[in-house]
Amino acid sequence: MKAVPFVLVAIMTCSASVRSQVMDAATIREPVAPVASPTTACILGDLPDGTPPPPPPPKPTFVVAAKDILTTTTQQQGGRTITIRRIKPIALPPPPEPAPVQTALDQDALQEDLAETGGTATFTLIGQPPADPEVLVPIQALHDIYNNEFARLKAAYEGRERAQLQREAELKANPPRPKNITINYWRTERPAPAKGGAK
């Protein structure tokens, strides 16, 4: 029976501590000031907006002379003809040119776009703020991109949605027909070395 007062005191102490923590958490719910970052976050290059990309460069082609075809087999699959030909070894065509590197947006045009955009996004910390404010830089950068590039992001998203619906309608109206495939292969004159063996 003597332990009852100690239990009551412990319960009252715990409830006071919990109430204090809830009050502290409630008072910290304030908008966070933008964190200073070394660079301003922005989108580099163009956003995909559903516009069809330019056609890729034509793939290098090569013609196999009839005298270089050693064996030919064909089979039907999915409404198309697959031709498999074993040919004499040939030199492969050179690899395609690398894609051009995208450049950064013009900073003057970017600043004009930023001046025209309004209705900014913010975030709120609940609880203790981090000891190192630098951990908030990536979060602030995402908000900067949203606030500064909202018009471009929205237009690009709507364009992609329209293009997707248009592609689905075209595929439904005109389903693609499977194309015939020709596979050429050859064996090297010298077999590959065994795994772990001398080269």
SEPAVO-863479 format. One record per residue (C-alpha): residue in one letter; chain; x, y, z. Coordinates in steps of 0.2 Angstrom, whole numbers, always signed. Example, Ala and Ser with C-alpha at 12.3 -4.5 7.8 and 13.67 -1.06 7.14 Angstrom:
<pts>
(pt "A"; "A"; (+62; -22; +39)) (pt "S"; "A"; (+68; -5; +36)) 
</pts>
This chain:
<pts>
(pt "M"; "A"; (+0; +0; +0)) (pt "K"; "A"; (+15; +12; +3)) (pt "A"; "A"; (+20; +10; -15)) (pt "V"; "A"; (+4; +19; -21)) (pt "P"; "A"; (+10; +37; -18)) (pt "F"; "A"; (+26; +34; -27)) (pt "V"; "A"; (+16; +27; -42)) (pt "L"; "A"; (+5; +42; -42)) (pt "V"; "A"; (+19; +54; -42)) (pt "A"; "A"; (+28; +44; -56)) (pt "I"; "A"; (+12; +45; -67)) (pt "M"; "A"; (+9; +64; -63)) (pt "T"; "A"; (+28; +67; -68)) (pt "C"; "A"; (+26; +57; -84)) (pt "S"; "A"; (+10; +66; -89)) (pt "A"; "A"; (+18; +83; -86)) (pt "S"; "A"; (+33; +78; -96)) (pt "V"; "A"; (+22; +73; -111)) (pt "R"; "A"; (+11; +89; -110)) (pt "S"; "A"; (+27; +99; -110)) (pt "Q"; "A"; (+33; +90; -126)) (pt "V"; "A"; (+17; +92; -135)) (pt "M"; "A"; (+17; +111; -130)) (pt "D"; "A"; (+35; +112; -137)) (pt "A"; "A"; (+30; +104; -153)) (pt "A"; "A"; (+15; +115; -155)) (pt "T"; "A"; (+25; +131; -153)) (pt "I"; "A"; (+38; +126; -166)) (pt "R"; "A"; (+26; +125; -180)) (pt "E"; "A"; (+32; +140; -190)) (pt "P"; "A"; (+36; +142; -208)) (pt "V"; "A"; (+55; +140; -211)) (pt "A"; "A"; (+64; +154; -218)) (pt "P"; "A"; (+73; +150; -234)) (pt "V"; "A"; (+90; +142; -231)) (pt "A"; "A"; (+105; +151; -239)) (pt "S"; "A"; (+112; +140; -253)) (pt "P"; "A"; (+128; +143; -263)) (pt "T"; "A"; (+119; +142; -279)) (pt "T"; "A"; (+101; +145; -284)) (pt "A"; "A"; (+92; +129; -289)) (pt "C"; "A"; (+85; +129; -307)) (pt "I"; "A"; (+81; +117; -321)) (pt "L"; "A"; (+94; +115; -335)) (pt "G"; "A"; (+89; +112; -352)) (pt "D"; "A"; (+72; +110; -360)) (pt "L"; "A"; (+58; +101; -351)) (pt "P"; "A"; (+49; +86; -360)) (pt "D"; "A"; (+32; +93; -365)) (pt "G"; "A"; (+26; +79; -376)) (pt "T"; "A"; (+33; +86; -392)) (pt "P"; "A"; (+40; +72; -402)) (pt "P"; "A"; (+59; +72; -402)) (pt "P"; "A"; (+68; +74; -419)) (pt "P"; "A"; (+70; +58; -428)) (pt "P"; "A"; (+86; +49; -423)) (pt "P"; "A"; (+100; +48; -436)) (pt "P"; "A"; (+98; +33; -447)) (pt "K"; "A"; (+106; +17; -441)) (pt "P"; "A"; (+122; +11; -450)) (pt "T"; "A"; (+117; -2; -463)) (pt "F"; "A"; (+127; -16; -471)) (pt "V"; "A"; (+122; -28; -485)) (pt "V"; "A"; (+127; -46; -484)) (pt "A"; "A"; (+132; -53; -501)) (pt "A"; "A"; (+123; -69; -506)) (pt "K"; "A"; (+140; -78; -507)) (pt "D"; "A"; (+143; -74; -488)) (pt "I"; "A"; (+127; -81; -482)) (pt "L"; "A"; (+131; -99; -476)) (pt "T"; "A"; (+114; -105; -469)) (pt "T"; "A"; (+97; -97; -468)) (pt "T"; "A"; (+82; -103; -457)) (pt "T"; "A"; (+65; -94; -456)) (pt "Q"; "A"; (+51; -96; -443)) (pt "Q"; "A"; (+34; -87; -441)) (pt "Q"; "A"; (+30; -79; -424)) (pt "G"; "A"; (+17; -66; -419)) (pt "G"; "A"; (+12; -63; -438)) (pt "R"; "A"; (+30; -59; -443)) (pt "T"; "A"; (+44; -68; -451)) (pt "I"; "A"; (+60; -70; -442)) (pt "T"; "A"; (+75; -75; -453)) (pt "I"; "A"; (+91; -81; -445)) (pt "R"; "A"; (+106; -81; -456)) (pt "R"; "A"; (+123; -88; -452)) (pt "I"; "A"; (+136; -77; -462)) (pt "K"; "A"; (+155; -76; -464)) (pt "P"; "A"; (+163; -64; -452)) (pt "I"; "A"; (+162; -46; -457)) (pt "A"; "A"; (+169; -30; -449)) (pt "L"; "A"; (+156; -20; -439)) (pt "P"; "A"; (+151; -3; -443)) (pt "P"; "A"; (+158; +12; -433)) (pt "P"; "A"; (+148; +17; -417)) (pt "P"; "A"; (+135; +31; -419)) (pt "E"; "A"; (+141; +49; -414)) (pt "P"; "A"; (+137; +54; -396)) (pt "A"; "A"; (+122; +65; -392)) (pt "P"; "A"; (+126; +83; -391)) (pt "V"; "A"; (+128; +90; -373)) (pt "Q"; "A"; (+114; +101; -367)) (pt "T"; "A"; (+119; +119; -362)) (pt "A"; "A"; (+112; +129; -347)) (pt "L"; "A"; (+98; +141; -349)) (pt "D"; "A"; (+101; +159; -352)) (pt "Q"; "A"; (+102; +167; -335)) (pt "D"; "A"; (+94; +184; -341)) (pt "A"; "A"; (+79; +174; -348)) (pt "L"; "A"; (+78; +164; -332)) (pt "Q"; "A"; (+77; +179; -321)) (pt "E"; "A"; (+63; +187; -332)) (pt "D"; "A"; (+53; +170; -330)) (pt "L"; "A"; (+56; +171; -311)) (pt "A"; "A"; (+50; +188; -310)) (pt "E"; "A"; (+33; +184; -318)) (pt "T"; "A"; (+29; +169; -307)) (pt "G"; "A"; (+19; +171; -290)) (pt "G"; "A"; (+10; +159; -276)) (pt "T"; "A"; (+26; +152; -268)) (pt "A"; "A"; (+28; +135; -259)) (pt "T"; "A"; (+34; +134; -241)) (pt "F"; "A"; (+38; +120; -229)) (pt "T"; "A"; (+36; +118; -210)) (pt "L"; "A"; (+47; +109; -198)) (pt "I"; "A"; (+38; +100; -184)) (pt "G"; "A"; (+49; +96; -169)) (pt "Q"; "A"; (+67; +102; -165)) (pt "P"; "A"; (+76; +110; -180)) (pt "P"; "A"; (+91; +101; -186)) (pt "A"; "A"; (+108; +106; -178)) (pt "D"; "A"; (+115; +109; -195)) (pt "P"; "A"; (+104; +120; -206)) (pt "E"; "A"; (+114; +114; -222)) (pt "V"; "A"; (+103; +98; -221)) (pt "L"; "A"; (+88; +109; -227)) (pt "V"; "A"; (+97; +115; -242)) (pt "P"; "A"; (+91; +101; -254)) (pt "I"; "A"; (+73; +103; -247)) (pt "Q"; "A"; (+74; +122; -250)) (pt "A"; "A"; (+81; +119; -268)) (pt "L"; "A"; (+66; +108; -272)) (pt "H"; "A"; (+55; +122; -266)) (pt "D"; "A"; (+65; +135; -276)) (pt "I"; "A"; (+63; +125; -292)) (pt "Y"; "A"; (+44; +123; -289)) (pt "N"; "A"; (+42; +141; -285)) (pt "N"; "A"; (+53; +148; -299)) (pt "E"; "A"; (+49; +136; -313)) (pt "F"; "A"; (+30; +132; -309)) (pt "A"; "A"; (+24; +139; -326)) (pt "R"; "A"; (+36; +129; -336)) (pt "L"; "A"; (+33; +113; -325)) (pt "K"; "A"; (+14; +115; -327)) (pt "A"; "A"; (+15; +118; -346)) (pt "A"; "A"; (+27; +103; -349)) (pt "Y"; "A"; (+16; +92; -338)) (pt "E"; "A"; (+0; +96; -347)) (pt "G"; "A"; (+9; +94; -364)) (pt "R"; "A"; (+15; +77; -359)) (pt "E"; "A"; (-3; +72; -354)) (pt "R"; "A"; (-10; +78; -370)) (pt "A"; "A"; (+3; +69; -380)) (pt "Q"; "A"; (+0; +53; -370)) (pt "L"; "A"; (-19; +53; -374)) (pt "Q"; "A"; (-16; +57; -392)) (pt "R"; "A"; (-3; +42; -394)) (pt "E"; "A"; (-15; +30; -385)) (pt "A"; "A"; (-29; +35; -397)) (pt "E"; "A"; (-18; +33; -412)) (pt "L"; "A"; (-12; +16; -407)) (pt "K"; "A"; (-30; +11; -403)) (pt "A"; "A"; (-36; +17; -420)) (pt "N"; "A"; (-21; +10; -430)) (pt "P"; "A"; (-12; -4; -421)) (pt "P"; "A"; (+6; -7; -427)) (pt "R"; "A"; (+9; -22; -438)) (pt "P"; "A"; (+24; -33; -432)) (pt "K"; "A"; (+39; -31; -444)) (pt "N"; "A"; (+49; -44; -451)) (pt "I"; "A"; (+66; -47; -443)) (pt "T"; "A"; (+82; -53; -450)) (pt "I"; "A"; (+96; -59; -438)) (pt "N"; "A"; (+113; -61; -445)) (pt "Y"; "A"; (+126; -70; -434)) (pt "W"; "A"; (+144; -77; -437)) (pt "R"; "A"; (+156; -87; -427)) (pt "T"; "A"; (+173; -80; -424)) (pt "E"; "A"; (+188; -90; -431)) (pt "R"; "A"; (+196; -92; -414)) (pt "P"; "A"; (+185; -97; -400)) (pt "A"; "A"; (+185; -87; -384)) (pt "P"; "A"; (+197; -93; -371)) (pt "A"; "A"; (+190; -104; -357)) (pt "K"; "A"; (+185; -95; -341)) (pt "G"; "A"; (+201; -92; -331)) (pt "G"; "A"; (+212; -99; -345)) (pt "A"; "A"; (+225; -90; -354)) (pt "K"; "A"; (+221; -77; -367)) 
</pts>
